[in-house]
Amino acid sequence: MLEHHLKALRLPTILREYDKVAQQCAAEDVDYPRFLLRLTEQELLDRERRACTERRVRTSEVPVLKESG
């Protein structure tokens, strides 16, 4: 059910990372608010990274190749 909600909310990084971060936080005895903070920080960083990459592609001078078919 959690996976469904994360997909519906378009939170791909949290979907991909929550289990790993949960295990790390459990091992480090991190409380729940800090667990959520780590997850949301990763989501924001990933979104910023993707936006920067997409912006670079849009502003590049490289011509777009169209597939024939």
PDB file with one MODEL, atoms N, CA, C and O in Angstrom:
MODEL        1
ATOM      1  N   MET A   1       0.816  -1.190   0.000  1.00  0.00           N
ATOM      2  CA  MET A   1       0.000   0.000   0.000  1.00  0.00           C
ATOM      3  C   MET A   1       0.868   1.265   0.000  1.00  0.00           C
ATOM      4  O   MET A   1       0.558   2.242  -0.682  1.00  0.00           O
ATOM      5  N   LEU A   2       1.954   1.231   0.772  1.00  0.00           N
ATOM      6  CA  LEU A   2       2.857   2.388   0.811  1.00  0.00           C
ATOM      7  C   LEU A   2       3.422   2.668  -0.577  1.00  0.00           C
ATOM      8  O   LEU A   2       3.478   3.821  -1.005  1.00  0.00           O
ATOM      9  N   GLU A   3       3.837   1.624  -1.276  1.00  0.00           N
ATOM     10  CA  GLU A   3       4.389   1.814  -2.619  1.00  0.00           C
ATOM     11  C   GLU A   3       3.369   2.464  -3.542  1.00  0.00           C
ATOM     12  O   GLU A   3       3.716   3.351  -4.322  1.00  0.00           O
ATOM     13  N   HIS A   4       2.145   2.044  -3.463  1.00  0.00           N
ATOM     14  CA  HIS A   4       1.085   2.624  -4.277  1.00  0.00           C
ATOM     15  C   HIS A   4       0.946   4.122  -3.995  1.00  0.00           C
ATOM     16  O   HIS A   4       0.859   4.925  -4.924  1.00  0.00           O
ATOM     17  N   HIS A   5       0.925   4.488  -2.731  1.00  0.00           N
ATOM     18  CA  HIS A   5       0.763   5.898  -2.360  1.00  0.00           C
ATOM     19  C   HIS A   5       1.968   6.736  -2.793  1.00  0.00           C
ATOM     20  O   HIS A   5       1.805   7.858  -3.271  1.00  0.00           O
ATOM     21  N   LEU A   6       3.166   6.197  -2.628  1.00  0.00           N
ATOM     22  CA  LEU A   6       4.355   6.943  -3.042  1.00  0.00           C
ATOM     23  C   LEU A   6       4.377   7.144  -4.556  1.00  0.00           C
ATOM     24  O   LEU A   6       4.798   8.197  -5.034  1.00  0.00           O
ATOM     25  N   LYS A   7       3.930   6.148  -5.306  1.00  0.00           N
ATOM     26  CA  LYS A   7       3.835   6.306  -6.761  1.00  0.00           C
ATOM     27  C   LYS A   7       2.779   7.351  -7.117  1.00  0.00           C
ATOM     28  O   LYS A   7       3.001   8.192  -7.988  1.00  0.00           O
ATOM     29  N   ALA A   8       1.633   7.295  -6.442  1.00  0.00           N
ATOM     30  CA  ALA A   8       0.557   8.245  -6.716  1.00  0.00           C
ATOM     31  C   ALA A   8       0.981   9.676  -6.381  1.00  0.00           C
ATOM     32  O   ALA A   8       0.581  10.622  -7.059  1.00  0.00           O
ATOM     33  N   LEU A   9       1.787   9.827  -5.341  1.00  0.00           N
ATOM     34  CA  LEU A   9       2.274  11.147  -4.943  1.00  0.00           C
ATOM     35  C   LEU A   9       3.509  11.578  -5.729  1.00  0.00           C
ATOM     36  O   LEU A   9       4.015  12.685  -5.548  1.00  0.00           O
ATOM     37  N   ARG A  10       3.985  10.700  -6.596  1.00  0.00           N
ATOM     38  CA  ARG A  10       5.166  10.955  -7.423  1.00  0.00           C
ATOM     39  C   ARG A  10       6.385  11.280  -6.564  1.00  0.00           C
ATOM     40  O   ARG A  10       6.995  12.343  -6.679  1.00  0.00           O
ATOM     41  N   LEU A  11       6.709  10.328  -5.704  1.00  0.00           N
ATOM     42  CA  LEU A  11       7.875  10.425  -4.836  1.00  0.00           C
ATOM     43  C   LEU A  11       8.820   9.251  -5.124  1.00  0.00           C
ATOM     44  O   LEU A  11       8.983   8.365  -4.286  1.00  0.00           O
ATOM     45  N   PRO A  12       9.438   9.246  -6.306  1.00  0.00           N
ATOM     46  CA  PRO A  12      10.218   8.084  -6.714  1.00  0.00           C
ATOM     47  C   PRO A  12      11.453   7.822  -5.861  1.00  0.00           C
ATOM     48  O   PRO A  12      11.815   6.665  -5.648  1.00  0.00           O
ATOM     49  N   THR A  13      12.100   8.861  -5.375  1.00  0.00           N
ATOM     50  CA  THR A  13      13.294   8.654  -4.567  1.00  0.00           C
ATOM     51  C   THR A  13      12.936   8.036  -3.229  1.00  0.00           C
ATOM     52  O   THR A  13      13.619   7.124  -2.763  1.00  0.00           O
ATOM     53  N   ILE A  14      11.878   8.520  -2.610  1.00  0.00           N
ATOM     54  CA  ILE A  14      11.438   7.934  -1.349  1.00  0.00           C
ATOM     55  C   ILE A  14      11.035   6.483  -1.573  1.00  0.00           C
ATOM     56  O   ILE A  14      11.369   5.616  -0.766  1.00  0.00           O
ATOM     57  N   LEU A  15      10.333   6.216  -2.645  1.00  0.00           N
ATOM     58  CA  LEU A  15       9.924   4.852  -2.971  1.00  0.00           C
ATOM     59  C   LEU A  15      11.147   3.942  -3.090  1.00  0.00           C
ATOM     60  O   LEU A  15      11.147   2.818  -2.589  1.00  0.00           O
ATOM     61  N   ARG A  16      12.169   4.436  -3.747  1.00  0.00           N
ATOM     62  CA  ARG A  16      13.371   3.646  -3.991  1.00  0.00           C
ATOM     63  C   ARG A  16      14.239   3.505  -2.740  1.00  0.00           C
ATOM     64  O   ARG A  16      14.885   2.473  -2.560  1.00  0.00           O
ATOM     65  N   GLU A  17      14.267   4.523  -1.870  1.00  0.00           N
ATOM     66  CA  GLU A  17      15.237   4.576  -0.779  1.00  0.00           C
ATOM     67  C   GLU A  17      14.697   4.312   0.616  1.00  0.00           C
ATOM     68  O   GLU A  17      15.488   4.138   1.543  1.00  0.00           O
ATOM     69  N   TYR A  18      13.379   4.274   0.807  1.00  0.00           N
ATOM     70  CA  TYR A  18      12.866   4.250   2.175  1.00  0.00           C
ATOM     71  C   TYR A  18      13.312   3.035   2.973  1.00  0.00           C
ATOM     72  O   TYR A  18      13.574   3.155   4.170  1.00  0.00           O
ATOM     73  N   ASP A  19      13.407   1.875   2.346  1.00  0.00           N
ATOM     74  CA  ASP A  19      13.806   0.683   3.080  1.00  0.00           C
ATOM     75  C   ASP A  19      15.259   0.785   3.549  1.00  0.00           C
ATOM     76  O   ASP A  19      15.576   0.472   4.697  1.00  0.00           O
ATOM     77  N   LYS A  20      16.133   1.226   2.647  1.00  0.00           N
ATOM     78  CA  LYS A  20      17.550   1.364   2.989  1.00  0.00           C
ATOM     79  C   LYS A  20      17.741   2.411   4.089  1.00  0.00           C
ATOM     80  O   LYS A  20      18.490   2.183   5.040  1.00  0.00           O
ATOM     81  N   VAL A  21      17.068   3.551   3.962  1.00  0.00           N
ATOM     82  CA  VAL A  21      17.189   4.606   4.965  1.00  0.00           C
ATOM     83  C   VAL A  21      16.607   4.144   6.298  1.00  0.00           C
ATOM     84  O   VAL A  21      17.151   4.461   7.356  1.00  0.00           O
ATOM     85  N   ALA A  22      15.512   3.404   6.254  1.00  0.00           N
ATOM     86  CA  ALA A  22      14.913   2.880   7.489  1.00  0.00           C
ATOM     87  C   ALA A  22      15.889   1.961   8.212  1.00  0.00           C
ATOM     88  O   ALA A  22      16.019   2.034   9.434  1.00  0.00           O
ATOM     89  N   GLN A  23      16.576   1.100   7.471  1.00  0.00           N
ATOM     90  CA  GLN A  23      17.548   0.200   8.088  1.00  0.00           C
ATOM     91  C   GLN A  23      18.722   0.972   8.687  1.00  0.00           C
ATOM     92  O   GLN A  23      19.184   0.659   9.784  1.00  0.00           O
ATOM     93  N   GLN A  24      19.202   1.985   7.958  1.00  0.00           N
ATOM     94  CA  GLN A  24      20.300   2.801   8.466  1.00  0.00           C
ATOM     95  C   GLN A  24      19.882   3.543   9.732  1.00  0.00           C
ATOM     96  O   GLN A  24      20.634   3.595  10.705  1.00  0.00           O
ATOM     97  N   CYS A  25      18.691   4.113   9.716  1.00  0.00           N
ATOM     98  CA  CYS A  25      18.212   4.864  10.874  1.00  0.00           C
ATOM     99  C   CYS A  25      17.985   3.952  12.079  1.00  0.00           C
ATOM    100  O   CYS A  25      18.245   4.346  13.216  1.00  0.00           O
ATOM    101  N   ALA A  26      17.510   2.759  11.837  1.00  0.00           N
ATOM    102  CA  ALA A  26      17.320   1.810  12.929  1.00  0.00           C
ATOM    103  C   ALA A  26      18.669   1.433  13.543  1.00  0.00           C
ATOM    104  O   ALA A  26      18.797   1.347  14.764  1.00  0.00           O
ATOM    105  N   ALA A  27      19.663   1.212  12.699  1.00  0.00           N
ATOM    106  CA  ALA A  27      20.994   0.853  13.179  1.00  0.00           C
ATOM    107  C   ALA A  27      21.633   1.993  13.969  1.00  0.00           C
ATOM    108  O   ALA A  27      22.397   1.759  14.905  1.00  0.00           O
ATOM    109  N   GLU A  28      21.311   3.233  13.582  1.00  0.00           N
ATOM    110  CA  GLU A  28      21.878   4.415  14.240  1.00  0.00           C
ATOM    111  C   GLU A  28      20.975   4.945  15.348  1.00  0.00           C
ATOM    112  O   GLU A  28      21.285   5.968  15.958  1.00  0.00           O
ATOM    113  N   ASP A  29      19.865   4.264  15.616  1.00  0.00           N
ATOM    114  CA  ASP A  29      18.894   4.677  16.629  1.00  0.00           C
ATOM    115  C   ASP A  29      18.388   6.105  16.373  1.00  0.00           C
ATOM    116  O   ASP A  29      18.269   6.914  17.293  1.00  0.00           O
ATOM    117  N   VAL A  30      18.095   6.387  15.100  1.00  0.00           N
ATOM    118  CA  VAL A  30      17.581   7.697  14.689  1.00  0.00           C
ATOM    119  C   VAL A  30      16.064   7.719  14.900  1.00  0.00           C
ATOM    120  O   VAL A  30      15.376   6.744  14.596  1.00  0.00           O
ATOM    121  N   ASP A  31      15.559   8.819  15.415  1.00  0.00           N
ATOM    122  CA  ASP A  31      14.118   8.906  15.662  1.00  0.00           C
ATOM    123  C   ASP A  31      13.345   9.109  14.352  1.00  0.00           C
ATOM    124  O   ASP A  31      13.926   9.402  13.306  1.00  0.00           O
ATOM    125  N   TYR A  32      12.038   8.947  14.440  1.00  0.00           N
ATOM    126  CA  TYR A  32      11.187   8.990  13.252  1.00  0.00           C
ATOM    127  C   TYR A  32      11.232  10.335  12.519  1.00  0.00           C
ATOM    128  O   TYR A  32      11.325  10.344  11.291  1.00  0.00           O
ATOM    129  N   PRO A  33      11.169  11.480  13.228  1.00  0.00           N
ATOM    130  CA  PRO A  33      11.252  12.753  12.490  1.00  0.00           C
ATOM    131  C   PRO A  33      12.543  12.889  11.682  1.00  0.00           C
ATOM    132  O   PRO A  33      12.520  13.409  10.566  1.00  0.00           O
ATOM    133  N   ARG A  34      13.647  12.437  12.222  1.00  0.00           N
ATOM    134  CA  ARG A  34      14.913  12.523  11.471  1.00  0.00           C
ATOM    135  C   ARG A  34      14.933  11.536  10.302  1.00  0.00           C
ATOM    136  O   ARG A  34      15.529  11.820   9.263  1.00  0.00           O
ATOM    137  N   PHE A  35      14.291  10.390  10.467  1.00  0.00           N
ATOM    138  CA  PHE A  35      14.134   9.436   9.365  1.00  0.00           C
ATOM    139  C   PHE A  35      13.386  10.106   8.216  1.00  0.00           C
ATOM    140  O   PHE A  35      13.813  10.035   7.063  1.00  0.00           O
ATOM    141  N   LEU A  36      12.267  10.758   8.535  1.00  0.00           N
ATOM    142  CA  LEU A  36      11.501  11.461   7.497  1.00  0.00           C
ATOM    143  C   LEU A  36      12.308  12.592   6.883  1.00  0.00           C
ATOM    144  O   LEU A  36      12.232  12.832   5.679  1.00  0.00           O
ATOM    145  N   LEU A  37      13.075  13.282   7.705  1.00  0.00           N
ATOM    146  CA  LEU A  37      13.918  14.365   7.205  1.00  0.00           C
ATOM    147  C   LEU A  37      14.920  13.832   6.187  1.00  0.00           C
ATOM    148  O   LEU A  37      15.100  14.424   5.123  1.00  0.00           O
ATOM    149  N   ARG A  38      15.565  12.730   6.505  1.00  0.00           N
ATOM    150  CA  ARG A  38      16.537  12.147   5.570  1.00  0.00           C
ATOM    151  C   ARG A  38      15.882  11.752   4.254  1.00  0.00           C
ATOM    152  O   ARG A  38      16.424  12.013   3.180  1.00  0.00           O
ATOM    153  N   LEU A  39      14.723  11.128   4.339  1.00  0.00           N
ATOM    154  CA  LEU A  39      14.026  10.723   3.119  1.00  0.00           C
ATOM    155  C   LEU A  39      13.630  11.918   2.264  1.00  0.00           C
ATOM    156  O   LEU A  39      13.853  11.927   1.054  1.00  0.00           O
ATOM    157  N   THR A  40      13.045  12.922   2.899  1.00  0.00           N
ATOM    158  CA  THR A  40      12.584  14.083   2.132  1.00  0.00           C
ATOM    159  C   THR A  40      13.751  14.888   1.579  1.00  0.00           C
ATOM    160  O   THR A  40      13.650  15.464   0.496  1.00  0.00           O
ATOM    161  N   GLU A  41      14.857  14.931   2.313  1.00  0.00           N
ATOM    162  CA  GLU A  41      16.045  15.608   1.783  1.00  0.00           C
ATOM    163  C   GLU A  41      16.538  14.911   0.525  1.00  0.00           C
ATOM    164  O   GLU A  41      16.893  15.564  -0.456  1.00  0.00           O
ATOM    165  N   GLN A  42      16.561  13.583   0.556  1.00  0.00           N
ATOM    166  CA  GLN A  42      16.997  12.835  -0.630  1.00  0.00           C
ATOM    167  C   GLN A  42      16.066  13.091  -1.810  1.00  0.00           C
ATOM    168  O   GLN A  42      16.523  13.242  -2.943  1.00  0.00           O
ATOM    169  N   GLU A  43      14.766  13.141  -1.547  1.00  0.00           N
ATOM    170  CA  GLU A  43      13.799  13.404  -2.617  1.00  0.00           C
ATOM    171  C   GLU A  43      14.048  14.784  -3.224  1.00  0.00           C
ATOM    172  O   GLU A  43      14.067  14.932  -4.446  1.00  0.00           O
ATOM    173  N   LEU A  44      14.237  15.781  -2.384  1.00  0.00           N
ATOM    174  CA  LEU A  44      14.477  17.140  -2.883  1.00  0.00           C
ATOM    175  C   LEU A  44      15.779  17.229  -3.673  1.00  0.00           C
ATOM    176  O   LEU A  44      15.814  17.842  -4.740  1.00  0.00           O
ATOM    177  N   LEU A  45      16.838  16.627  -3.163  1.00  0.00           N
ATOM    178  CA  LEU A  45      18.118  16.656  -3.873  1.00  0.00           C
ATOM    179  C   LEU A  45      18.011  15.977  -5.234  1.00  0.00           C
ATOM    180  O   LEU A  45      18.554  16.468  -6.223  1.00  0.00           O
ATOM    181  N   ASP A  46      17.321  14.862  -5.278  1.00  0.00           N
ATOM    182  CA  ASP A  46      17.150  14.147  -6.541  1.00  0.00           C
ATOM    183  C   ASP A  46      16.340  14.982  -7.531  1.00  0.00           C
ATOM    184  O   ASP A  46      16.662  15.027  -8.719  1.00  0.00           O
ATOM    185  N   ARG A  47      15.301  15.635  -7.047  1.00  0.00           N
ATOM    186  CA  ARG A  47      14.491  16.490  -7.932  1.00  0.00           C
ATOM    187  C   ARG A  47      15.313  17.658  -8.463  1.00  0.00           C
ATOM    188  O   ARG A  47      15.219  18.003  -9.641  1.00  0.00           O
ATOM    189  N   GLU A  48      16.116  18.265  -7.597  1.00  0.00           N
ATOM    190  CA  GLU A  48      16.963  19.377  -8.044  1.00  0.00           C
ATOM    191  C   GLU A  48      17.965  18.907  -9.089  1.00  0.00           C
ATOM    192  O   GLU A  48      18.211  19.597 -10.079  1.00  0.00           O
ATOM    193  N   ARG A  49      18.539  17.737  -8.866  1.00  0.00           N
ATOM    194  CA  ARG A  49      19.498  17.172  -9.810  1.00  0.00           C
ATOM    195  C   ARG A  49      18.843  16.918 -11.167  1.00  0.00           C
ATOM    196  O   ARG A  49      19.403  17.261 -12.209  1.00  0.00           O
ATOM    197  N   ARG A  50      17.646  16.312 -11.147  1.00  0.00           N
ATOM    198  CA  ARG A  50      16.930  16.039 -12.406  1.00  0.00           C
ATOM    199  C   ARG A  50      16.546  17.341 -13.108  1.00  0.00           C
ATOM    200  O   ARG A  50      16.671  17.446 -14.328  1.00  0.00           O
ATOM    201  N   ALA A  51      16.081  18.326 -12.351  1.00  0.00           N
ATOM    202  CA  ALA A  51      15.682  19.606 -12.952  1.00  0.00           C
ATOM    203  C   ALA A  51      16.879  20.291 -13.601  1.00  0.00           C
ATOM    204  O   ALA A  51      16.764  20.869 -14.682  1.00  0.00           O
ATOM    205  N   CYS A  52      18.017  20.222 -12.942  1.00  0.00           N
ATOM    206  CA  CYS A  52      19.232  20.827 -13.488  1.00  0.00           C
ATOM    207  C   CYS A  52      19.634  20.124 -14.786  1.00  0.00           C
ATOM    208  O   CYS A  52      19.989  20.780 -15.765  1.00  0.00           O
ATOM    209  N   THR A  53      19.580  18.817 -14.793  1.00  0.00           N
ATOM    210  CA  THR A  53      19.918  18.052 -15.994  1.00  0.00           C
ATOM    211  C   THR A  53      18.952  18.379 -17.122  1.00  0.00           C
ATOM    212  O   THR A  53      19.370  18.599 -18.259  1.00  0.00           O
ATOM    213  N   GLU A  54      17.661  18.411 -16.811  1.00  0.00           N
ATOM    214  CA  GLU A  54      16.664  18.722 -17.840  1.00  0.00           C
ATOM    215  C   GLU A  54      16.848  20.138 -18.373  1.00  0.00           C
ATOM    216  O   GLU A  54      16.678  20.378 -19.569  1.00  0.00           O
ATOM    217  N   ARG A  55      17.193  21.070 -17.498  1.00  0.00           N
ATOM    218  CA  ARG A  55      17.417  22.449 -17.920  1.00  0.00           C
ATOM    219  C   ARG A  55      18.627  22.518 -18.844  1.00  0.00           C
ATOM    220  O   ARG A  55      18.604  23.240 -19.841  1.00  0.00           O
ATOM    221  N   ARG A  56      19.675  21.781 -18.524  1.00  0.00           N
ATOM    222  CA  ARG A  56      20.864  21.766 -19.380  1.00  0.00           C
ATOM    223  C   ARG A  56      20.544  21.204 -20.756  1.00  0.00           C
ATOM    224  O   ARG A  56      21.020  21.722 -21.766  1.00  0.00           O
ATOM    225  N   VAL A  57      19.754  20.166 -20.802  1.00  0.00           N
ATOM    226  CA  VAL A  57      19.384  19.569 -22.088  1.00  0.00           C
ATOM    227  C   VAL A  57      18.565  20.562 -22.906  1.00  0.00           C
ATOM    228  O   VAL A  57      18.795  20.721 -24.105  1.00  0.00           O
ATOM    229  N   ARG A  58      17.613  21.227 -22.265  1.00  0.00           N
ATOM    230  CA  ARG A  58      16.768  22.193 -22.985  1.00  0.00           C
ATOM    231  C   ARG A  58      17.572  23.359 -23.529  1.00  0.00           C
ATOM    232  O   ARG A  58      17.296  23.844 -24.627  1.00  0.00           O
ATOM    233  N   THR A  59      18.563  23.816 -22.777  1.00  0.00           N
ATOM    234  CA  THR A  59      19.320  24.997 -23.200  1.00  0.00           C
ATOM    235  C   THR A  59      20.534  24.665 -24.048  1.00  0.00           C
ATOM    236  O   THR A  59      21.228  25.568 -24.514  1.00  0.00           O
ATOM    237  N   SER A  60      20.801  23.380 -24.256  1.00  0.00           N
ATOM    238  CA  SER A  60      21.966  22.994 -25.051  1.00  0.00           C
ATOM    239  C   SER A  60      21.712  23.299 -26.522  1.00  0.00           C
ATOM    240  O   SER A  60      20.574  23.469 -26.959  1.00  0.00           O
ATOM    241  N   GLU A  61      22.773  23.360 -27.243  1.00  0.00           N
ATOM    242  CA  GLU A  61      22.702  23.623 -28.675  1.00  0.00           C
ATOM    243  C   GLU A  61      22.691  22.335 -29.492  1.00  0.00           C
ATOM    244  O   GLU A  61      22.743  22.375 -30.721  1.00  0.00           O
ATOM    245  N   VAL A  62      22.625  21.210 -28.817  1.00  0.00           N
ATOM    246  CA  VAL A  62      22.650  19.922 -29.502  1.00  0.00           C
ATOM    247  C   VAL A  62      21.305  19.689 -30.190  1.00  0.00           C
ATOM    248  O   VAL A  62      20.263  19.784 -29.541  1.00  0.00           O
ATOM    249  N   PRO A  63      21.308  19.389 -31.480  1.00  0.00           N
ATOM    250  CA  PRO A  63      20.045  19.141 -32.176  1.00  0.00           C
ATOM    251  C   PRO A  63      19.397  17.832 -31.702  1.00  0.00           C
ATOM    252  O   PRO A  63      20.087  16.860 -31.394  1.00  0.00           O
ATOM    253  N   VAL A  64      18.109  17.828 -31.652  1.00  0.00           N
ATOM    254  CA  VAL A  64      17.360  16.649 -31.232  1.00  0.00           C
ATOM    255  C   VAL A  64      17.177  15.744 -32.443  1.00  0.00           C
ATOM    256  O   VAL A  64      16.716  16.187 -33.495  1.00  0.00           O
ATOM    257  N   LEU A  65      17.539  14.478 -32.289  1.00  0.00           N
ATOM    258  CA  LEU A  65      17.368  13.517 -33.374  1.00  0.00           C
ATOM    259  C   LEU A  65      16.023  12.844 -33.214  1.00  0.00           C
ATOM    260  O   LEU A  65      15.663  12.400 -32.124  1.00  0.00           O
ATOM    261  N   LYS A  66      15.288  12.771 -34.299  1.00  0.00           N
ATOM    262  CA  LYS A  66      13.995  12.108 -34.286  1.00  0.00           C
ATOM    263  C   LYS A  66      14.158  10.724 -34.885  1.00  0.00           C
ATOM    264  O   LYS A  66      14.850  10.535 -35.885  1.00  0.00           O
ATOM    265  N   GLU A  67      13.497   9.753 -34.245  1.00  0.00           N
ATOM    266  CA  GLU A  67      13.554   8.394 -34.767  1.00  0.00           C
ATOM    267  C   GLU A  67      12.591   8.272 -35.939  1.00  0.00           C
ATOM    268  O   GLU A  67      11.493   8.826 -35.914  1.00  0.00           O
ATOM    269  N   SER A  68      13.008   7.550 -36.949  1.00  0.00           N
ATOM    270  CA  SER A  68      12.105   7.307 -38.064  1.00  0.00           C
ATOM    271  C   SER A  68      11.327   6.030 -37.802  1.00  0.00           C
ATOM    272  O   SER A  68      11.815   5.106 -37.152  1.00  0.00           O
ATOM    273  N   GLY A  69      10.145   5.999 -38.305  1.00  0.00           N
ATOM    274  CA  GLY A  69       9.440   4.744 -38.127  1.00  0.00           C
ATOM    275  C   GLY A  69       8.049   4.953 -37.961  1.00  0.00           C
ATOM    276  O   GLY A  69       7.296   3.993 -37.798  1.00  0.00           O
TER     277      GLY A  69
ENDMDL
END
